[in-house]
Amino acid sequence: MLDNEAICLAGLRDTDRDRYLAALLSPVDKRAGLVALYGFNAEIARIRDAVREPMSGEVRLQYWRDLVSGVEHGETAANPLGALLVETIRRYDLPAEALLRMFDARVFDLYDDPMESRGMFEGYAGDTASALIQLAGLIVAPDEAAKCAERAGHAGVAQAVAGSILLLPRARARGQLYIPLEILKAVGLDREGFLAGEDRTRISAAVEAFAGLGREHLAKARSAGVLPATIMPAYLPVALVGDVLDRAVKKPARVFEEEIRAAQWRRQLLLMRAMFRRRV
């Protein structure tokens, strides 16, 4: 019979292949914690795609919120990911406050409200992608995690920008947009005009400007230099961000029609190179 770690690792392979690969490159004794954290993140990130109504999504989020808060559910033992997450929180003394803020941020995913400004997006990214990096750091190297908090903040915003660009086709199909209205307005667009997809020149400018926001934060994360070897596993997924942002800038108008993410073999090479160089 497979244990919870093996079951959750297999699930992560299907829901978040990049973090699955990063987990495989992580120390064996830390892998279960990272798998739990990444699997949980994938689970709450895809709730919007799994429900028809926002309220149903909020119910699913509440289940995980209760779990993190210590509210026992009778089915928790039968949920391998839930059981492994609870074990990970206890083992590494992960701060519940960070996970609860993540739930609050993820409520935004369930609705079609606009992302008003750059600052609003950075706040959303801070409570989701940046928090995930910091929590992963607490698992692999708690002493180093506190020293790298600012770098985690910038790296997470860059990662959230790249992720939002990759999800543009799906988000557009459901009438959702993560590019801040502030950026759209600067290039002469509004939300409806972007989602209509007709003004390719301005849409290209908006995507390029959004990718530029990601590049700005990635540059700040990189400026801190080489990462300590012990905490590098927590930053491995960030090593894929630069390639996505570069491709978005080169082909901004085509992000709706084609997969701009590199082939899996190239992503694996990027992860392995980052692990060796200890840079994102």
C-alpha positions in Angstrom: 0.0 0.0 0.0 1.3 3.5 -0.9 2.0 5.9 1.9 0.6 9.4 2.0 3.8 10.9 0.6 3.8 8.6 -2.4 0.1 9.2 -3.1 0.6 13.0 -2.8 3.7 13.0 -5.0 1.8 11.2 -7.7 -1.0 13.8 -7.4 1.5 16.7 -7.6 2.9 15.2 -10.8 -0.5 15.7 -12.4 -1.5 19.1 -10.8 1.9 21.0 -10.8 4.6 19.3 -12.8 7.2 22.0 -12.2 7.0 21.9 -8.4 6.8 18.1 -8.7 10.2 18.1 -10.5 11.5 20.6 -7.9 10.4 18.3 -5.1 12.3 15.4 -6.7 15.5 17.5 -6.6 15.0 18.4 -3.0 16.6 16.5 0.0 14.9 13.2 0.6 14.2 14.0 4.3 12.5 17.3 3.4 10.5 16.0 0.4 7.4 14.9 2.2 6.9 18.4 3.6 7.5 20.1 0.3 5.1 17.7 -1.4 2.4 18.5 1.2 2.9 22.2 0.8 3.0 22.2 -3.0 0.1 19.7 -3.3 -2.0 21.9 -1.0 -1.1 25.0 -3.1 -2.1 23.2 -6.3 -5.4 22.1 -4.7 -6.5 25.6 -3.6 -5.2 27.2 -6.8 -7.4 25.1 -9.0 -10.6 25.4 -7.1 -12.0 27.9 -9.6 -11.8 25.3 -12.3 -13.4 22.7 -10.2 -16.6 24.5 -9.2 -19.5 26.3 -11.0 -20.3 28.9 -8.4 -18.0 31.0 -6.3 -19.9 30.0 -3.1 -19.0 26.3 -3.8 -15.4 27.4 -4.1 -15.6 29.2 -0.8 -16.9 26.1 0.8 -13.9 24.1 -0.5 -11.5 26.8 0.8 -13.3 26.7 4.2 -12.5 23.0 4.4 -8.8 23.7 4.1 -9.0 26.7 6.4 -10.5 24.5 9.1 -7.8 21.9 8.6 -5.0 24.5 9.0 -6.8 26.0 12.0 -7.0 22.7 13.7 -10.7 22.0 13.2 -10.9 18.2 12.9 -12.9 16.7 10.0 -13.9 13.1 10.2 -12.6 12.4 6.7 -9.2 14.0 7.3 -7.5 10.6 7.8 -9.0 9.4 4.5 -7.5 12.5 2.7 -3.8 11.7 2.1 -3.0 15.3 1.2 -4.9 16.7 4.2 -3.2 14.3 6.6 0.2 15.0 5.2 -0.3 18.8 5.4 -1.4 18.6 9.0 1.7 16.5 9.8 3.9 19.0 7.9 2.5 22.0 9.8 3.1 20.3 13.1 6.5 19.0 12.3 7.9 22.2 11.0 5.8 24.5 13.1 4.6 26.4 10.0 2.8 29.7 10.9 -0.9 29.3 10.5 -1.3 33.0 9.9 0.6 32.8 6.6 -1.6 29.9 5.4 -4.8 31.8 6.5 -3.8 34.9 4.5 -3.3 32.6 1.6 -6.9 31.5 1.8 -8.0 35.1 2.0 -6.1 35.9 -1.1 -7.4 32.9 -3.0 -11.0 34.1 -2.6 -10.1 36.6 -5.3 -9.6 33.7 -7.7 -13.3 32.7 -7.3 -14.7 35.9 -8.7 -14.2 38.1 -11.7 -13.3 41.3 -9.8 -10.6 43.4 -11.5 -7.0 43.6 -10.2 -7.0 47.3 -9.7 -3.4 48.2 -9.4 0.2 47.0 -9.4 0.2 47.3 -5.6 -2.9 45.1 -5.3 -1.3 42.5 -7.5 1.9 42.6 -5.5 -0.2 42.1 -2.3 -2.0 39.1 -3.8 1.3 37.6 -5.0 2.9 38.2 -1.6 0.2 36.2 0.2 0.3 33.4 -2.3 3.5 32.8 -4.3 5.8 34.6 -2.0 4.3 33.0 1.1 4.7 29.6 -0.5 8.4 30.2 -1.1 8.9 31.4 2.5 7.0 28.4 3.9 9.1 26.0 1.8 12.1 27.8 3.2 10.9 27.1 6.7 10.8 23.4 5.8 14.2 23.1 4.2 16.2 25.7 6.1 14.4 27.6 8.9 17.4 29.5 10.0 18.1 30.8 6.5 14.4 31.5 5.6 14.2 34.6 7.8 17.3 36.0 6.2 15.8 35.5 2.7 12.4 36.9 3.4 12.8 40.0 1.2 14.1 37.8 -1.6 11.2 35.5 -1.3 8.9 38.5 -1.6 10.3 39.6 -4.9 10.7 36.1 -6.2 7.1 35.4 -5.5 5.8 38.4 -7.3 7.9 37.5 -10.4 6.5 33.9 -10.2 2.9 35.1 -9.9 3.3 37.3 -12.9 4.7 34.4 -15.0 2.0 32.1 -13.7 -0.7 34.7 -14.6 0.7 35.0 -18.1 0.7 31.2 -18.6 -2.9 31.1 -17.5 -4.1 34.0 -19.7 -6.0 31.8 -22.2 -7.9 30.0 -19.4 -8.6 33.1 -17.4 -9.7 35.0 -20.5 -12.2 32.2 -21.4 -13.9 32.6 -18.1 -13.8 36.4 -18.1 -11.1 36.8 -15.5 -8.0 39.0 -15.7 -5.0 39.4 -13.4 -3.2 42.1 -15.3 -3.8 45.3 -13.2 -6.2 47.9 -14.6 -3.4 50.4 -13.9 -1.3 48.7 -16.6 -4.2 48.4 -19.1 -5.0 52.1 -18.7 -1.4 53.1 -19.3 -1.5 51.4 -22.8 -5.0 52.7 -23.7 -7.0 49.6 -22.8 -9.7 48.7 -20.3 -10.7 45.2 -19.0 -13.3 44.6 -21.6 -11.0 45.7 -24.5 -8.3 43.3 -23.3 -10.7 40.3 -22.9 -12.2 41.0 -26.4 -8.7 40.3 -27.8 -9.1 42.5 -30.9 -6.6 45.3 -30.4 -3.4 43.2 -30.7 -1.1 46.2 -30.5 -2.3 47.4 -27.2 -2.8 43.9 -25.8 0.9 43.2 -26.7 1.9 46.4 -24.9 -0.1 45.4 -21.8 1.4 41.8 -21.7 4.9 43.2 -22.2 4.4 45.8 -19.4 3.0 43.1 -17.1 6.0 40.8 -17.9 8.2 43.9 -17.2 6.7 44.0 -13.7 7.8 40.4 -13.2 11.2 41.1 -14.6 11.7 44.0 -12.2 11.0 41.8 -9.2 13.0 38.9 -10.5 16.0 41.3 -11.0 15.7 42.3 -7.3 15.5 38.7 -6.2 18.6 37.9 -8.3 20.5 40.9 -7.0 20.9 39.3 -3.6 23.4 36.9 -5.2 24.0 33.2 -4.6 21.5 31.4 -2.4 22.7 29.3 0.6 22.7 25.6 -0.5 20.4 24.6 2.3 17.5 26.9 1.2 18.0 26.6 -2.6 15.4 23.8 -2.9 12.7 26.2 -1.8 13.6 28.6 -4.6 13.9 26.0 -7.4 10.5 26.6 -9.0 11.5 30.3 -9.4 14.3 29.2 -11.8 11.7 28.7 -14.5 10.3 32.2 -14.2 12.8 34.2 -16.2 12.4 32.0 -19.3 8.6 32.5 -19.2 8.9 36.3 -18.9 11.5 36.5 -21.7 9.2 34.5 -24.0 6.2 36.7 -23.1 8.2 39.8 -24.0 9.2 38.3 -27.4 5.7 37.1 -28.3 3.3 39.1 -26.2 0.3 39.0 -28.6 0.6 35.2 -29.0 0.2 34.2 -25.4 -3.5 33.4 -26.1 -2.8 31.1 -29.0 0.3 29.1 -28.1 2.1 27.5 -25.2 5.0 29.8 -24.4 6.4 27.6 -21.6 9.5 25.7 -22.5 9.3 21.9 -23.2 9.5 19.8 -20.1 13.0 18.6 -20.8 14.2 22.2 -21.0 12.5 23.0 -17.7 14.2 20.1 -16.1 17.6 21.3 -17.3 16.8 24.8 -16.0 16.0 23.4 -12.6 19.1 21.2 -12.5 21.3 24.2 -13.5 19.7 26.4 -10.9 20.4 23.8 -8.2 24.0 23.6 -9.2 24.5 27.4 -9.5 22.3 28.3 -6.6 20.7 31.1 -8.5 17.2 31.7 -9.8 
